[in-house]
Amino acid sequence: MNGDGLRFTLLGPPRVWRGDGELETGAPQQRALLAAVLLRRGRGTAVEDLVAALWEAEPPARAVGTIRTYASRLRRVLERDRGRPEVLVTAGTGYALRVPDAEVDAFAFEERVAAAERARDAGDADAARRLLLEADGFWGGTPLAGLPGPYAAKQRSRLTDLRFSALRTRLELDLDLGRHAEAVGELTLLAHERPWDESVHGLLMLALHRSGRKAEALDVFTRTRRVLASDLGATPGPGLRDLHRRILAEDASLLPVRKDVGAAVRVAPPVLKGAGDVARAGASVPPAAEPGAGGGAWLPSDVPDFTGRRGLVGGLRASLTSAGRGAERRGAPVVVAVSGTGGVGKTALAVHVAHGVGECFPDGRLYADLGGTRRVPAEPGAVLHRFLTALGLRAGEIPKGTAERAALYRSRLADRGVLIVLDDARDLAQIRPLLPAGARCAVLVTSRARLSVLPTDRRVDLAAFERGEALEFLGRVAGAGRVAAEPGAALEAVRLCEGLPLAVRAVGVRLAAGPDGGVGALVSALAGERGRLAELSRGAPAVEETLRRGYDRLDGEQARAFRLLALAGGGAVTRDVAAALLGTDADRAEDLAEELVDLGMLDSPVPGRYRYPGLLRLLARGLAERTDTWAERRAALARASDVRPGAGDGGTFVRAAAAVWPSGPVGRRRPAPCAMTWGRARRWPSGAGGVR
C-alpha cells in the first residue's frame, strides 16, 4: 500500500498531514466522505454505499454527482499526480484509500488494543497495560468531530465505546498490579462521567478499599444506589451488591496480590515549604518554551493594574481555601473553573486570586499555561515533567509515560497542600492527568470552553467589565487625568470596546503612548464597526488575533454558524432565526448554537436565544464578508426575513444593509434584504454628544 507520506487522524477533528504540513481537505461533507472511505481500510466502497453513509434515506437529487465532485477535490489534495492516482483510487463503481494502517491513528489505536488483549490472555499484565497506555495516547478529542452523516455518527459511537472499554481494562490492570491508590483519581472522574455504569463504580469501590479508604468505598455504593433509583428506578446489580457485602465483611480476598509495583520510584522529600519559597524561586513566568512543551511551574507575577471583580475574587478565594476542610470532601481536591471569551481577563483573574491565597497552601503553588487556544496545545506529559521537577524530582526519577507521570504526581501531592493553576485549558482530556488526588489540594482552571463535564466545586462564566470597572481600568492604564479630562469620550471608548478588558487595555496603551488627539480622537477612529477591530489591534496586545484563536478551533459547520448568525444584527438571535440563517431545522440550529456557547463563542442569556459576547460579533461579520459569498449572505438573510420575531424578542425587522456588509460580485455595496436588529443592549449607554 502506498500512503505517499500521508498521515490521517480520526480520533479527534479529522486532519491529514503530508510530512509536517497539514492539508486542507475541504468542507465537513467532503471530509465525511474521506473518513467513510478511509475507515474501510483499503477496501473498495461503492458510490451507493457512500451516498447512504453521508445521507442515509434522504440523499439530494444529485448525490452521486456530489460524491464524484468531492472525490475529485480530494485527489487534488492527496495525489502527487492526479492523472495517476495512487492514494484515492477507483475501486469498482466507487473508491478506496491506499494508506498503511500505521498512518491512521484509529487503526493504530485498535491494533494496540488487540495486542493488549493478547498480552493479557498470555498473562503479561505489565505489557498489556503499557500497550493500552500507548493506545490512549492516540486520542485527541471526540472522534470524527464535526463530521455530518449517519455513518460518521455510528463510527463515532463505536470508537468511543472501544476507548471506554480499553480504559476500563487498563484500570482493571492497574488494580491487578497494585496501582490502586494511583487509580482512585482517574476512576473518580470516570464514575462522574458515567453515573450509571456499575462496572466503573465497582472498580472505584475496590480501589478505595485497597487504599485503606473503606468508608469512602461504601459511600460510593450508597451514592450509586441513590442515582440508579432516582434516574432509572433501578437497583444495583448482583455484582455490585456482592462487592459491597464483601467490603463490609472485610473479605481478605479483595486485598491486592501484588504490592511491589512502583516501589522502584523513590519519593524525594518536599522542596516547596511555603508561599514565600515559591516567590523566591521565581514568581514570574519562565521564558516561553516551544509550542506544546507546556508552561512554567511557578506562579506568574500578579497583574499590577488588576481592577474590579471584587465580589468574584472573594468568592473564588473562599472556594479554593475550603480544600481539606470537612469530611464532605471525601479525599477529593477542590476544583474551580473560570470560563469566558478571549480577552475577558480569565488569566489575570486566576493569577490575582492565586496570589491572595498563598498562606492557605503551605506546600506551594504550581502554574501551567496549557495553550488550549494555540495550534499545538501543551502536552499533559510535558506539563507533568515540569511539575515533578518543581516538586523536587530529578530527570532520571521521572517516568517516560504520561500515565506513569500522572500517577507519581498524584502520589507526591496526596498529603500536601498545593494550589495548581491550569491556565487556558483546551478540554477535559488535557486536564485529567493534571488533577491531584489529595484533599488538601485545590485546582483553578481557566478555559474559553465551559468544560461542563469537569466535576467542579464552583464554576464561573466570566463576563466583560461593567461600565464603572471599565472606566476605572482605562484610567489605570492610560492615566486617571486623561479619563477625567474627557469623561464622555472615555465612557464612549469603553462602550465601543464592549467592556472587554483586552480591548480597554489596548485603548489605554494607545492613549498612554503619546498625545495623538486625546480620547475623543481615538473614539472617532473606533466609531466605524468595520475597522474597529483593526484599530484596536494597533494597541498592545492585538485584540483581533486573540479573538480569532477561538474561531480557528471550530470545525467547518460550527465556523459557518458563527459567521452567519452575525448577519442578524446586534441583538439576540432566536433558534428559529438561527435555523433560517443557517438553512437547517430548528433543532440542528440550536445544537450548533449550544456548541458555540460551550466553546465560549456565543452567550445564551435565556434558553433558545443567543448573542455574541464582547467584540466577537464584529469578528464574525468580518469573517462572513471574507469567507461567504455575497450570494450566500443574501440567501441567508432572505430566508431569515420570513421569520417573525416571537413574543419577547423586543424588536422588529428594519432595513439594515450595514448589518451584513454585502459586497457585490464587482465590489459594489448593495442593499441587503431585510435584516433583523433587536433592541440594543442597555448595559452600555451611548456617550455624551451623540458619539457613536
Secondary structure, 3 states (H helix, E strand, C coil): CCCCCEEEECCCCCEEEECCEEECCCCHHHHHHHHHHHCCCCCCECHHHHHHHHHCCCCCCCHHHHHHHHHHHHHHHHCCCCCCCCCEEEECCEEEECCCHHHEHHHHHHHHHHHHHHHHHCCCHHHHHHHHHHHHCCCCCCCCCCCCCHHHHHHHHHHHHHHHHHHHHHHHHHHHCCCHHHHHHHHHHHHHHCCCCHHHHHHHHHHHHHCCCHHHHHHHHHHHHHHHHHHHCCCCCHHHHHHHHHHHCCCHHHCCCCCCCCCCCCCCCCCCCCHHHHHHHHCCCCCCCCCCCCCCCCCCCCCCCCCCCHHHHHHHHHHHCCCCCCHHHCCCCEEEEEECCCCCCHHHHHHHHHHCCHHHCCCCEEEEECCCCCCCCCCHHHHHHHHHHHCCCCHHHCCCCHHHHHHHHHHHHCCCCCEEEEECCCCHHHHHHHCCCCCCCEEEEEECCCCCCCCCCEEEECCCCCHHHHHHHHHHHHCHHHHHHCHHHHHHHHHHCCCCHHHHHHHHHHHHHCCCCHHHHHHHHHCCHHHHHHHHCCCCCCHHHHHHHHHHCCCHHHHHHHHHHHHHCCCCEEHHHHHHHHCCCHHHHHHHHHHHHHCCCCECCCCCEEECCCCHHHHHHHHHHHHCCHHHHHHHHHHHCCCCCCCCCCCCEECCHHHCCCECCCCCECCCCCEECCCCCCCCCCCHHHCC
